[in-house]
Amino acid sequence: MDNTLEFVKERIDLLLAEKEQVIVAIDGKCTSGKTTLAAKLTEIYDCNVFHMDDFFLRPEQRTPERFAEIGGNVDYERFLKEVLIPIKSGKAFSYSPFDCGRFELTDPVEVIPRKLNIIEGTYSHHPYFGDPYDLKILLTITPEFQRERILQRPSFLHKRFFEEWIPMENRYFSALDASSNIILSDPSK
């Protein structure tokens, strides 16, 4: 992770020197190190971090048609409306994270856009958003190392990872045009 962090930091520093505002999106397969990288960046920079996990579908949105869409298991419409568009405005805004434990939206979180804003999570490069980012990072991981990491998580989640979430992610990444991304491999290396 140290090499990845240093590489990303160098790119962010260049962008911060050139631009008034920088938006970075860190996408990648589950367990590839997205959240860890975002957390390490918050130790270096005064920045906002937005998690795609806060935009999972609400119960009424969970239809077979929606789940059949590539990247359709996140509320990309709400993310665009509540986060991406307001960040670019430069004005204070709020959004309501989705609580996976309660299956409902929580109280709004107040946000003041900062010079650096980081979007972290799978589906952050969803084509629905267009090209709003100054830096797009795609973290990869081998299936073997991903399996190892998943098995270290609570056992009640294993089946959902292997039978539901990973297949949906794989469809998304197969369809994703990664040509404009900085692609970084296994965080373990």
N, C-alpha and C positions, 0 to 999 in steps of 0.2 A: 504493500500500500504506500510505502514511503516514496517510491519512484513515481507512482501514479500521482500522488499528492503534489510532489515537486513539479512535475510536468504540467499539471492543471493550474497550479499556482502561477507558474511563469506565463501561461496563456492569459489568465485572468488579470495579472498585473499589467500586461501589455494593453489589454482592452480598457482597464480602468484609467490608464494614462491617456487614452485617446478619446474616451466617450464620457458623456455626462451620466449615463446610466447603463448598466450591464445586466443582461439576463442570461443565466446559464441554466441549461437543462441537462440533468444526469439521468439517463435512461439505462436499462439493462435488465437482464433476467434476474429472477428472485435469487437472493443470496450472493449476488455478484459484487456487493460492496457499495451500493448507491448511498444508503443511509449513513454508512460509516464515512464515506468520502465527504458527504454534505456536512456531517458533524465536525469533521476535522477542519473543513473550510470555515465553519463558524468560530473555531478557535483562533483563526488567523484574521478574519475579516469581520467588520461590523455589517452584517448582512441579514436579509430575511431568507428563510427557507420555507418553501411550501411543499407539502407531501402529497403525492397523487393518491396515497391511501386515504386521505381525507375526502376523496371524491369518488368513493365506490358508490355503486347504485343504491338508491333507496329501495325499500321493498316493492313499491308500486312500479318501479322501473325494471324490475327483474323479470323480463319476459323471454320466452324462447327466441323471439325475433331479435331482441336486443343482444342476447348472448351469442347469437349466430353472427353478429357483426364482428369484424376484426377490430379488436380493441374496444368492443362494446360493453365491457363489464366495468367501465368507469364512466362517470358523468362528465364527459368531455365538454358538453354544452355549458354546464354550470361552471366548470373550471375556467373556460374562456371568459364567460360573462362576469364571474365573481373575482377572478384573480388576474388573468393575462391582460385583459383590456384595462382594468383599473391600475395595474402596475405602470403601464405605459403612460397613463394620464399624469402620473407624478403626484396625485392627490391622495390623501388618506382614504381608506376604504375598509370594508369588513367582509368577511365570508364566514360561512358556517361549516365547520368540519363534520364529516360523517363519522359517527361513533359505531365501529364494527361490533362492539359488545352489546349495545342497546338497539342497534339497527335504526338509528334516527340521527337527525342533524343536531348538533350541540349549539350552545349559545354562540353568537357571533364573536369572531376574533378580530380585534381592531388592528389595522396595519398602516404603517407609514412607509411608503416606498423608500428604499435606500438606494445608494449608488450601485450596490451589488445585490441582486435578487436571484436566489437559486431555486429551481424547480427540481425536486427529487422524486424519482419513482418511475416504475414501469408505466408506459403509455404517455410519458411526458413529451415524446416526439410524435404523438398522434398526428396524422396528416390533416385532421380537422382544424388544427391550430394554424396552419399555414407555416410561415417561417419567422416566428417572432423572436427567436433567440440569437444572441451574439456568439454563443459558444454551445455546441451540442456535443455531449460526451455520451458514448455508448460503452458500457462495461460488459464484458463477456466472461463466461465461466464454462469450464468443461462440464459435461453431464455428470462425470464421476465426482468431481469436487462439489458440484451443486448438490448431488445426492448426499454426500458426507455432511454438508452444512445443514441440509434440511433435517436429517436424522438427529441433529443436535437440538432441534427445536421441539416444542411440546408434541408428544406423540399423537394427540388428538387431531393435529393439523396435517399429519403426514399424508393421509389419504387424499385430502383436498389439494395439497400441493401436487401430488403425482397424477391424480386422475382429473383434476379440474383446472387449477391455476396454471401449471406448466404447459399443458396442451394449448390453453388460450394464449399464453405468452408466445409459444412457438409459432402459432398462426400469425400473430402480430409481427414478430420479428422476421418471419419469412416474407411478409408483405411490405415491410418497412424499407424505404429507400434510405440506406445508411451512407450513401455517398458523401453527404455533407457533414458527417459526424467525425469526431476524433474517436477512434475505436481503441480501447485499452483492454488488454486481456486479463486473465485470471488475477484477482487481487492477491492471490497467495504467492505469486512469483516475484 
